Amino acid sequence: MTGLIVIDRLSKRFGNLVAVDEISLDVPKGEVLGFLGPNGAGKSTTMKMACGFLAPDHGSTQICGIDIAKNPRAAKRHLGYLPEGAPAYGEMTARAFLSFVAEVRGVGGSARRTAIDSAIERTGLQSVVDQSVETLSKGFKRRVGLAQAILHDPDVLILDEPTDGLDPNQKHEVRKLIKKMAPEKAIVVSTHILEEVDAVCTRAVIIDKGRIVADGTSRELKLKLPYHNAVSLRIATDDFEKTKAALEALKGVVKVEARRGKKTSHLRAMPNGGRSIATAVAQCLTNAAVHPDELFVEHGSLDDVFHQITTSETGKTTTGETTNG
């Protein structure tokens, strides 16, 4: 494994509860990893262990090749962490808090002012930087938290819900910042906003009950949905029987789902292995002299993938390679 973040079989129990069960990840430079899972799946616990804020029962994390348990100060020089809730000293102004963080990080002299000014500008804090943190809105508090995470320009960023509490415009700006930083860093983004994965992440990992149940790009995960590239159509019921028969005989179609109505009917042609069948279906309908009122190709979404995986009885499905530790 050669990533800037290498997590090897991290595990954690709280009493009888297995919160994290042998999770392994390798995140190279230039990758933005979306870390997904339902509430209680073990996302935040994994991130806390990866950042050295919670000791694992076993397993290890290396940040830029440095074991964070054996040499935490050296490892954390390369790490920026935005924790859940973005805790800060409420009585401090945002600027004073960032100055304090810079001092703790060993950023001194003229470099400190440059680093603080850059973090303020990149996170859009100019209008509130001299207000105390406790008076700020949830969104601005979140941006203060992000500013302290990027203050020392770390090689690795681990961000727990970075856009939580932000309005749509603010989310857009934070996502743009993440994409801008991505080529030179390894970034892990834990989020429950699945559109965020499509917007900024190059890879997605889904965990459930403390274990990894899917790992791949957004496109790879969607490809494994049973109805990815399925063709749905609405036709006049007079054409129902011949359309259904024609679709069932079509090469590449493994199943036809049909719902017959009084005047109009709906059919869905399911492809073999998620292959594209739209052109073949269109030609098939032309040959059968069927003129659909509506026809569209289904692709599915990460919401669909997430639901299918995390509601399955076994915690595993065919929506990606399962990687358990």
Secondary structure, 3 states (H helix, E strand, C coil): CCCCEEEEEEEEEECCEEEEEEEEEEECCCCEEEEECCCCCCHHHHHHHHCCCCCCCEEEEEECCEECCCCHHHHHCCEEEECCCCCCCCCCEHHHHHHHHHHHCCCCHHHHHHHHHHHHHHHCCCCCCCCEHHHCCHHHHHHHHHHHHHCCCCCEEEEECCCCCCCHHHHHHHHHHHHHHHHHCEEEEECCCHHHHHHHCCEEEEEECCEEEEEECHHHHHHCCCCCCCEEEEEEHHHHHHHHHHHHCCCCEEEEEEECCCCEEEEEEEEHHHCCCHHHHHHHHHHCCCCCCEEEECCCCHHHHHHHHHCCCCCCCCCCCCCCC
